[in-house]
Amino acid sequence: MSDIDRRRPGRKRFIIYGLLFTMTLINYFDRTVLSIAMPVLIQQFALTPVAVGYLLSAFIWSYAPCQLPAGVLLDRWGTRATAARCIAFWSAATALTGAATSFTFVFFTRLLLGIGESPTFPLAARSIREWAPVRERALAFSISGSGPAFGTAVSAITIAWLVATIGWRLAFVCSGVLGFIWVMVWLLVYRDPEHAQWLGEDERQMILRERSPGGTSDAHAMPLRELLSYQTMWGLFLVQGCVNYTQYLFLTWLPTYLVQSRGLNILHSGLQTGICYFGAMVLTIAMGRLCDYMLTPAAVQAGKRRYAVVIFAFGASVMVLAPFTSSEVLLLAEITFSLACVQSVFVNTYSLTNDLLHAGKSIGTAIGWIQLGGNIFGLAAPIATGYIVAATGSFTSAFLLAGGLLIIGAVLTLTMTRRPVGEPLVVAIAA
């Protein structure tokens, strides 16, 4: 081993971050196929705006209630097995949608998709808890968390092209195949750092030494009842919900909004949606790196990452300007910035949960809990938007409602996420 190798542990852990990035990319690719293809399905199945809202929300109906069971099973089964089983399941559900003959058939396959996708973010959080040093935790979450933006960007462009050229049915099949390819790679590569033979010994020891902040334990677990006795867990539950409403508003209705309110065709709307999500991906990674740079180890232990959540939640509320913006360039800039801030909120709520949770072996359950909150609100977004559009003939009130929830989420972060979960951290929480 050279002197350089001895002085600097490797960076092979970024292989794991890359796998998590592609996992969440495929996750959102499969989620957004329906929203991209929806203008075609509206015509084929004669769907009303209310019916569209229910169909776009279908996967959340199963995704939300499965969050807690998924987190508990993840903590029991482990990262490697859970990922392989669930991603194979949801990929099959996506491909099956291509055989749909009715509204009911599509609704059913989207329910299956929700079940399969439910462990995704608890799984990413557990993987990062196992692999990422605290000093680059926000970066790791940013890489993983930028997968949804990139997946949505790629699907917006490629699925729009596939729908226009080979039809919506084969678009779903092509999307499903991606997941099976990922599972094969995952099973070949993923092990925990203690047993990954491809990991250098210096890097292995660095990860094991630096992956837990002071006062936390990766050997300790807490039951759900004990976790929920802490106000912080309820605060994170509500914050995730307030912000996730905007996430699902964009995820489910943005392409249709661009077609119906801005007069774009399906290819143009797909391109514009892709531009927004690609820009959001780049900004999310940059924002995560900035958070890691600005937060010292003492600040992390003191729970000060919550201030980043507040700043990004306020930043995301710029989306309320979209209905009043006539310039297409400015509209895309507003949506891109809002999406990046929404993703950065998630990056920092997951990181904050890791920072404040003493019981490291309960991270799957803890993330499953806050994901449940996010998706209860997320379930309402496409349905409420459908009713608002049907009643008012525009999207303005839907955007204003989402902006109001973002502000509420920022306030809740300041007031309800101030204390650690479990044993006190070494550094007292700042007032």
Beta strands, then each sheet from edge to edge (+ up, - down):
end
